[in-house]
Amino acid sequence: MIRHRYVFVGGLHRSGTSLVARILSLHPEVAAISGSPVPENEGVYLQGAIPHTAQHGWPLHFATDPAEHLVEGCRYDTLHTRLRLEADWAPWFDTTRSWRVEKSPVNLTRARLYQQLFPLAQFVMVLRHPQAVSAAMAKWSDMLPAQIIDHWLHAHERLAVDLPYLHSVMVLRYEDLVADPAAVARALYAFLQLDPPCPDENQKSIGSIFDGNANYPHLTKLTTEQSDRLRYWKYKADLGLSPEGSFVQHPLRSVRDEAQSHLRSLKLDREL
C-alpha cells in the first residue's frame, strides 16, 4: 500500500479554495475527492469524526466562532478521530497517489488540530481581498458589506495567531493566483516536494483563469482602521496589493526557498 500525506486547503468562502485544490489535483501524485454527493467535494461533509451539521461551518460565521477553532489538545485530538477521518475519506481518494488534497473552508480554523492528527500534513490557506469577498458574498448573506469586511479581518487575525504553530503552510493570495497561475502551480508543487508535470501539459490543463475580482467595479469603502489592519496581509484599499503577500513556512529551507522563489516570480500586471 502506498503511504499518503495530506495537504489541507482552507479559506473563507468565495476565496478561491476550489481553484487551488483543482490545480493541486492536476499533479499525477495528488489525489482529490471526486464524484462525491456533497457540495464542492468538501471532505468536511464526508466524515463523522467531527460534527458538521447545518449549524456548523456557516459562511461568515464559522471563522470567528470559538467552537469552530479546533487546536491541539481539544476534545477531537484523539486517535479515534484520526482513524475515523481516514476511514471516512478513504473511499473518495485514488489510493495509488502519494498526496491527498482535502479542501473545506473550515480547514482555516482546524489546521492546528489536523497537524496533531496528521503530523506530516501541509496546509494551503487562501486569501482574497476582503472588498472582493464582500461583493461576492452579498447575495449569500444579510450582513452589511462593512460587516463582512470586519468578519474577514477578525477571521484572518485569528489565522495570524495560528500560523506560528504550523510547520508547513503556504498562505496564498487569490490575486497572485489569477495573475500567474502557472507560477503559483509551480510553487504549490515545490511546496509538496513534487517535480512539476510536463510544462506544456500542465499549462494546458490549468488553462486561462479569469480574475473574478473584475466582476466587482463597485466596492464598499474601507475605513482607515480597516485599511491599517489589511496591511498585515499586504493588501491595500480598492483591491490594491503589495508584492510578496503570498508566503511559505516549511521546516526545510530548501523547500521553503524554492516555493517562495516561484511566488516571487509572479507576473503581477496590476499597479502595486
N, C-alpha and C positions, 0 to 999 in steps of 0.2 A: 504493500500500500504506500502511495506517495504521501509524505508528510506535508501538510499545508500550513500556511500562515495567513493571518487575516490583515486586510487593510480596510479600516472603517472610515467611511466618508460621512461627514456631518455638516450641518449648517442650517440657518433659518430657511423656512420655506421660500421658494422662488429666488433662491440664491445661486442656483447652478449646480447643485449636488448631483442631479441625474446626469447632467452633461459630463461631469468629472468621472462618475462611475462608468459611463459608456466608454470614455477614452481609455480608462484603465483596462476595461474588459476587451479592448481591441488587441491587447497583447496575448500571444498564444499561451503564456504561462499564467494568465489571470482568468479565473472563473467568476462569473457573475450569476446572481439569481435570475432565472429566466422562466417564462411560462407560468408564473405563479398567479393565483386568483386574487392578488392583493394590489392596492394602489402602488404604481411605480416600482413594483417588485421589491418593496422595502421589507427587509428582514424582520423589522420590529413587529410586523403583523403575523409572521410565520413562526413565532416562538411562544412558549408558555412559561418560560422560566421567570420572566419579569412582567408583571401585569401591564397590559396595554389595552385599555378599553376606550370607549367613546369619551371618557373623562380624562384620558392621558394624551399627551403629545399634541395638544391643540396648537394650531398656528397662532403666533403672537401671545402665547401664554406659557408653553412648556419651558421655554428657555430661562424664565425668571421665577419659575415655581420651585421653591426649595425642595419639594418632594420629588421633583424630576432630576435633581442634581445628585447623581449617584457616583460615589467615590470609594476609594479603598476603605475597607472596614465597615461598609454599610451592610445591611442585612442580606443583600444579594451577593456579597463577596464570599461565596461558598463553592465547594467542589460540585455540589448538586446543580447550582446554576450553570456552571461551565458545561457539565455533561449534558444537561437538558438543552442548552443552546446548540451545542454540537449536534445532538440527535435531531432536533427540530429543523435545523438548517441543512443538514447533510443531503436530504433528497433533492434539494434545489440547485446543487452545485455539480459541476463536472469534476469528478474525483481524480482525473488524470492531470490536473494542473496544480502547480505548487503554491499559488496565491488564490485567496478568495476575497473578493470585494463585496462588502455589505454596506449598502447605502441607506441610511434613515436620518432624517433631520435631527432626531433626538440623540444621535451619537455626539452631537455638540456638547451635551451635558452628561454623557456616560463614559467618556474616554478614560477617565481615571479608573473607573470600575473595570472596564474592558481590558485595560492594561494589566490589572491584577489577575483577571481570569485567563488572559492570553498574553503572557509576558513578552512574546516576540511579535505582538501585533504592532502595526503602524497606523497612523491617522492622517487624514487629509481634511482640514477644516476649510470650508469655502465661504468667503465673504463677498458680499455685493453692496455697492454704495447704498446707504440707508434711504436716500431720496428715491432711488430706483425701486428698492424693496417696498417702500411706502406706496409708490404709484402702482406697482404690480399687485399689491395686496388689497388695494382699495375695494375691489369688488368681492373680496373674501371676508371682509371684516366691517363691523360697525364702528371700529375705533377711528378717531380722527387721525389724519395723516401725521400730525405732530406727535401724537401718542405712539404711533407705530415707530417713528424715528427714536423716540425716547426708549421704547422697548428694545430696539436694535442696540442702542448704546448700552443699556443695562445688561443685555444678554452677552455682548462681546466683552464687556468689562469683567463679567464672570469668567469668560473664556480666558482672558488675560491672566486671571488668578490661577487657572488650571494649567496653563501652558508649562510653567517651570516643573511640574510634576511628570510631564510626559517625556519619555526618552526619544521617541521617533515621531515627529509630527511635521507636516507641511501646512502652512497657512497660505491659502491660495486665493487671490482676488479674482472674482469673475471677470473684471475688466481686463486683467492681464491675459486670461484665458482666451477671451474673444479677440483680443488684439493680435495674438500669435499662438494659435492652438498647437501648431507643430512644435514650437519651442517648449510649451507647457507639457506636452506629451512626453518629450524627451526628459524633462525634469522629473515627471512622475515616474517614468521607468527607471531613471537613475536612482531615485529615492528608494525604489524596491530592489535595487541592485540587479536589474534586468537589462540585458542588451536590447537596444531598440529593434523592432521588426524592420524588414526591408523598407528603406526610406520611401520609395515610390508607392509601395503597397500601403504603408501606414498613412501617408499623406492623403492618398485616395480614399481610405476608409474614414479618416477624420472629416475630410471634405471642407466645405466652406461653412463657417459658423457665424451666424448673424448676431450682431451686437444688440441684444434686446433692450438695452438702455435707450437706444434711439427711438423707441416707441413712446417715450415719455417726455415730450417737449415742455410740458407744464409741471413744474416741480414745487413741492412745498418748501418754502424758505426755511433755512436753518436759523436758529438763534445764535448769538455769539457764543453762548455756553456750549451749545451742541457742536458748533464748528471747532471749538477748542478741544472738546473731548474726541472728536474724529481724528485729530492729528496723530494720535497713537497708532492708528491703522494706515497712516499715510493717505488719508482722504481729505479732500477739500470740498467747499461748498459747490453746488451746482454741478455735481458729478465729476468734479476735478480730482486729480490724484497726483501724488508724488511718486518718484521711482522707488523700486525695491520695497514695495509694500508686501509682496509675497515673500515668504522666507521658510527656511528649513532648520529643524533641530534633528540631529542624529548622533548617536554615540561614536560613530566612526567619522573622523574628519574627512577622509577621502570621499565618502558618500555624500556628506553634507556639502562639501565644496563642489563636487560635480553637479549635483542637483541645483545648487544655488547659481552655478555658472550658467546653466541653461535659463534660469529665471532672469538673470541679468542681461541675457541676450535678447530679451523680448523687444519686438519692434513696435514700440508704442507710437501710434500715428496720431496722437492727440497732444494738445498742449499740456505740459507738465507743470 
